[in-house]
Amino acid sequence: MELQVIRNKIYGIRGCRVMLDFDLAEMLWCGNKSVKAGCKTKHKTISIS
């Protein structure tokens, strides 16, 4: 996937850079439910910078 395509999927919301779950699922070639489940189990290990 091209770098510019990835950059276009990152949005600024309230001063934070975010990517929507369905965009991330599309990049990882998995289902949206898989991304949400992974975020629920890993949210404590993700560093916020």
MOPAC internal coordinates of N, CA, C and O (Angstrom, degrees):
PM7 1SCF
backbone

  N    0.0000 0     0.00 0     0.00 0    0    0    0
  C    1.4486 1     0.00 0     0.00 0    1    0    0
  C    1.5283 1   107.58 1     0.00 0    2    1    0
  O    1.2310 1   120.98 1   -41.13 1    3    2    1
  N    1.2813 1   115.72 1   138.87 1    3    2    1
  C    1.4484 1   121.91 1  -177.98 1    5    3    2
  C    1.5217 1   111.37 1   -72.32 1    6    5    3
  O    1.2310 1   120.51 1   -34.90 1    7    6    5
  N    1.3198 1   116.64 1   145.10 1    7    6    5
  C    1.4620 1   122.13 1  -176.80 1    9    7    6
  C    1.5277 1   111.56 1   -61.27 1   10    9    7
  O    1.2310 1   119.95 1   141.12 1   11   10    9
  N    1.3043 1   117.70 1   -38.88 1   11   10    9
  C    1.4660 1   120.85 1  -179.25 1   13   11   10
  C    1.5311 1   111.08 1   -65.40 1   14   13   11
  O    1.2310 1   120.08 1   145.18 1   15   14   13
  N    1.3169 1   117.45 1   -34.82 1   15   14   13
  C    1.4620 1   121.35 1   177.89 1   17   15   14
  C    1.5222 1   109.58 1   -64.46 1   18   17   15
  O    1.2310 1   120.44 1   138.08 1   19   18   17
  N    1.3224 1   116.77 1   -41.92 1   19   18   17
  C    1.4647 1   120.92 1   178.58 1   21   19   18
  C    1.5252 1   110.11 1   -65.47 1   22   21   19
  O    1.2310 1   120.35 1   135.85 1   23   22   21
  N    1.3103 1   116.94 1   -44.15 1   23   22   21
  C    1.4765 1   120.50 1   179.86 1   25   23   22
  C    1.5283 1   111.59 1   -61.70 1   26   25   23
  O    1.2310 1   120.16 1   146.96 1   27   26   25
  N    1.3181 1   117.30 1   -33.04 1   27   26   25
  C    1.4667 1   120.46 1   179.50 1   29   27   26
  C    1.5259 1   112.35 1   -70.90 1   30   29   27
  O    1.2310 1   120.19 1   162.92 1   31   30   29
  N    1.3330 1   117.24 1   -17.08 1   31   30   29
  C    1.4610 1   120.95 1  -179.75 1   33   31   30
  C    1.5240 1   112.44 1   -93.70 1   34   33   31
  O    1.2310 1   120.00 1   179.89 1   35   34   33
  N    1.3240 1   117.61 1    -0.11 1   35   34   33
  C    1.4629 1   122.19 1   178.36 1   37   35   34
  C    1.5218 1   107.70 1   -99.65 1   38   37   35
  O    1.2310 1   121.05 1   -53.99 1   39   38   37
  N    1.3184 1   115.59 1   126.01 1   39   38   37
  C    1.4570 1   121.93 1  -176.30 1   41   39   38
  C    1.5226 1   110.06 1  -114.54 1   42   41   39
  O    1.2310 1   120.63 1   -27.02 1   43   42   41
  N    1.3210 1   116.40 1   152.98 1   43   42   41
  C    1.4557 1   121.55 1   174.65 1   45   43   42
  C    1.5138 1   109.70 1  -100.90 1   46   45   43
  O    1.2310 1   120.66 1   -61.69 1   47   46   45
  N    1.3287 1   116.35 1   118.31 1   47   46   45
  C    1.4594 1   121.54 1   179.18 1   49   47   46
  C    1.5244 1   108.17 1  -129.37 1   50   49   47
  O    1.2310 1   120.87 1   -62.14 1   51   50   49
  N    1.3229 1   115.94 1   117.86 1   51   50   49
  C    1.4686 1   122.29 1   179.68 1   53   51   50
  C    1.5288 1   112.53 1    53.47 1   54   53   51
  O    1.2310 1   120.62 1  -140.23 1   55   54   53
  N    1.3159 1   116.42 1    39.77 1   55   54   53
  C    1.4516 1   121.03 1   177.41 1   57   55   54
  C    1.5131 1   115.36 1    81.69 1   58   57   55
  O    1.2310 1   119.79 1  -177.53 1   59   58   57
  N    1.3338 1   118.01 1     2.47 1   59   58   57
  C    1.4698 1   121.79 1   178.65 1   61   59   58
  C    1.5242 1   108.83 1  -112.57 1   62   61   59
  O    1.2310 1   121.08 1   -32.39 1   63   62   61
  N    1.3185 1   115.54 1   147.61 1   63   62   61
  C    1.4655 1   119.94 1   175.29 1   65   63   62
  C    1.5168 1   108.47 1   -93.79 1   66   65   63
  O    1.2310 1   120.92 1   -54.04 1   67   66   65
  N    1.3201 1   115.84 1   125.96 1   67   66   65
  C    1.4672 1   121.27 1  -176.57 1   69   67   66
  C    1.5242 1   110.32 1  -133.19 1   70   69   67
  O    1.2310 1   121.97 1   -22.99 1   71   70   69
  N    1.3326 1   113.83 1   157.01 1   71   70   69
  C    1.4640 1   120.82 1   172.54 1   73   71   70
  C    1.5166 1   106.87 1  -125.24 1   74   73   71
  O    1.2310 1   120.41 1   -44.77 1   75   74   73
  N    1.3076 1   116.83 1   135.23 1   75   74   73
  C    1.4490 1   121.06 1  -179.91 1   77   75   74
  C    1.5218 1   110.60 1   -68.99 1   78   77   75
  O    1.2310 1   120.95 1   -32.04 1   79   78   77
  N    1.3231 1   115.79 1   147.96 1   79   78   77
  C    1.4597 1   120.44 1  -174.32 1   81   79   78
  C    1.5217 1   112.98 1   -61.72 1   82   81   79
  O    1.2310 1   119.84 1   142.72 1   83   82   81
  N    1.3287 1   117.91 1   -37.28 1   83   82   81
  C    1.4621 1   118.08 1  -178.91 1   85   83   82
  C    1.5245 1   111.72 1   -72.96 1   86   85   83
  O    1.2310 1   119.76 1   152.79 1   87   86   85
  N    1.3420 1   118.07 1   -27.21 1   87   86   85
  C    1.4644 1   120.25 1   173.98 1   89   87   86
  C    1.5280 1   110.54 1   -69.34 1   90   89   87
  O    1.2310 1   120.51 1   138.38 1   91   90   89
  N    1.3296 1   116.64 1   -41.62 1   91   90   89
  C    1.4551 1   120.92 1   177.52 1   93   91   90
  C    1.5307 1   111.04 1   -64.53 1   94   93   91
  O    1.2310 1   120.42 1   138.58 1   95   94   93
  N    1.3203 1   116.80 1   -41.42 1   95   94   93
  C    1.4643 1   120.67 1   178.65 1   97   95   94
  C    1.5292 1   110.67 1   -62.40 1   98   97   95
  O    1.2310 1   120.39 1   141.38 1   99   98   97
  N    1.3190 1   116.87 1   -38.62 1   99   98   97
  C    1.4617 1   120.77 1   178.23 1  101   99   98
  C    1.5298 1   110.53 1   -64.28 1  102  101   99
  O    1.2310 1   120.28 1   139.03 1  103  102  101
  N    1.3270 1   117.06 1   -40.97 1  103  102  101
  C    1.4657 1   120.41 1   179.30 1  105  103  102
  C    1.5238 1   112.27 1   -67.33 1  106  105  103
  O    1.2310 1   120.32 1   144.50 1  107  106  105
  N    1.3349 1   117.00 1   -35.50 1  107  106  105
  C    1.4606 1   121.47 1  -177.53 1  109  107  106
  C    1.5236 1   112.70 1   -89.27 1  110  109  107
  O    1.2310 1   120.15 1   178.15 1  111  110  109
  N    1.3224 1   117.31 1    -1.85 1  111  110  109
  C    1.4677 1   123.51 1  -179.18 1  113  111  110
  C    1.5211 1   111.23 1    56.67 1  114  113  111
  O    1.2310 1   120.80 1  -134.19 1  115  114  113
  N    1.3002 1   116.08 1    45.81 1  115  114  113
  C    1.4651 1   120.28 1   176.35 1  117  115  114
  C    1.5262 1   108.12 1  -135.89 1  118  117  115
  O    1.2310 1   121.03 1    -2.48 1  119  118  117
  N    1.2976 1   115.64 1   177.52 1  119  118  117
  C    1.4529 1   119.97 1  -179.16 1  121  119  118
  C    1.5142 1   112.71 1   -81.13 1  122  121  119
  O    1.2310 1   121.47 1   -23.43 1  123  122  121
  N    1.3089 1   114.79 1   156.57 1  123  122  121
  C    1.4553 1   121.33 1   178.96 1  125  123  122
  C    1.5295 1   110.82 1   -61.47 1  126  125  123
  O    1.2310 1   120.23 1   143.87 1  127  126  125
  N    1.3246 1   117.16 1   -36.13 1  127  126  125
  C    1.4651 1   121.28 1   179.13 1  129  127  126
  C    1.5270 1   110.82 1   -63.90 1  130  129  127
  O    1.2310 1   120.03 1   143.91 1  131  130  129
  N    1.3218 1   117.54 1   -36.09 1  131  130  129
  C    1.4650 1   121.27 1   179.10 1  133  131  130
  C    1.5215 1   111.17 1   -65.17 1  134  133  131
  O    1.2310 1   120.38 1   139.23 1  135  134  133
  N    1.3217 1   116.89 1   -40.77 1  135  134  133
  C    1.4583 1   121.18 1   178.75 1  137  135  134
  C    1.5237 1   110.23 1   -64.95 1  138  137  135
  O    1.2310 1   120.30 1   134.74 1  139  138  137
  N    1.3310 1   117.03 1   -45.26 1  139  138  137
  C    1.4617 1   120.50 1   179.84 1  141  139  138
  C    1.5219 1   111.35 1   -63.52 1  142  141  139
  O    1.2310 1   119.94 1   138.95 1  143  142  141
  N    1.3280 1   117.71 1   -41.05 1  143  142  141
  C    1.4618 1   120.95 1   178.91 1  145  143  142
  C    1.5213 1   110.42 1   -64.89 1  146  145  143
  O    1.2310 1   120.17 1   139.12 1  147  146  145
  N    1.3178 1   117.29 1   -40.88 1  147  146  145
  C    1.4627 1   120.75 1   177.86 1  149  147  146
  C    1.5111 1   112.29 1   -64.12 1  150  149  147
  O    1.2310 1   120.32 1   141.70 1  151  150  149
  N    1.3175 1   116.98 1   -38.30 1  151  150  149
  C    1.4668 1   120.92 1   178.55 1  153  151  150
  C    1.5245 1   111.16 1   -67.51 1  154  153  151
  O    1.2310 1   120.37 1   142.50 1  155  154  153
  N    1.3140 1   116.90 1   -37.50 1  155  154  153
  C    1.4647 1   120.02 1   179.80 1  157  155  154
  C    1.5182 1   111.67 1   -65.89 1  158  157  155
  O    1.2310 1   120.34 1   143.05 1  159  158  157
  N    1.3358 1   116.96 1   -36.95 1  159  158  157
  C    1.4583 1   119.54 1  -177.21 1  161  159  158
  C    1.5230 1   112.06 1   -85.56 1  162  161  159
  O    1.2310 1   119.73 1   156.81 1  163  162  161
  N    1.3028 1   118.13 1   -23.19 1  163  162  161
  C    1.4640 1   121.50 1  -175.38 1  165  163  162
  C    1.5199 1   114.15 1  -108.92 1  166  165  163
  O    1.2310 1   118.79 1  -176.30 1  167  166  165
  N    1.3167 1   119.91 1     3.70 1  167  166  165
  C    1.4542 1   121.19 1  -172.44 1  169  167  166
  C    1.5303 1   112.66 1   -62.37 1  170  169  167
  O    1.2310 1   119.52 1   153.47 1  171  170  169
  N    1.3154 1   118.52 1   -26.53 1  171  170  169
  C    1.4468 1   120.41 1  -179.79 1  173  171  170
  C    1.5300 1   112.55 1   -77.02 1  174  173  171
  O    1.2310 1   119.85 1   158.39 1  175  174  173
  N    1.3320 1   117.90 1   -21.61 1  175  174  173
  C    1.4495 1   120.86 1  -177.37 1  177  175  174
  C    1.5206 1   113.19 1   -93.59 1  178  177  175
  O    1.2310 1   120.04 1   171.02 1  179  178  177
  N    1.3255 1   117.54 1    -8.98 1  179  178  177
  C    1.4552 1   121.43 1  -179.25 1  181  179  178
  C    1.5223 1   108.88 1   -82.22 1  182  181  179
  O    1.2310 1   120.39 1   -55.51 1  183  182  181
  N    1.3320 1   116.85 1   124.49 1  183  182  181
  C    1.4560 1   120.25 1   179.96 1  185  183  182
  C    1.5178 1   110.03 1   -81.57 1  186  185  183
  O    1.2310 1   120.66 1   -38.87 1  187  186  185
  N    1.2954 1   116.34 1   141.13 1  187  186  185
  C    1.4602 1   122.19 1   178.80 1  189  187  186
  C    1.5259 1   107.10 1  -103.33 1  190  189  187
  O    1.2310 1   121.32 1   -59.00 1  191  190  189
  N    1.3176 1   115.07 1   121.00 1  191  190  189
  C    1.4642 1   118.65 1  -179.79 1  193  191  190
  C    1.5016 1   111.20 1  -122.80 1  194  193  191
  O    1.2310 1   120.10 1   180.00 1  195  194  193

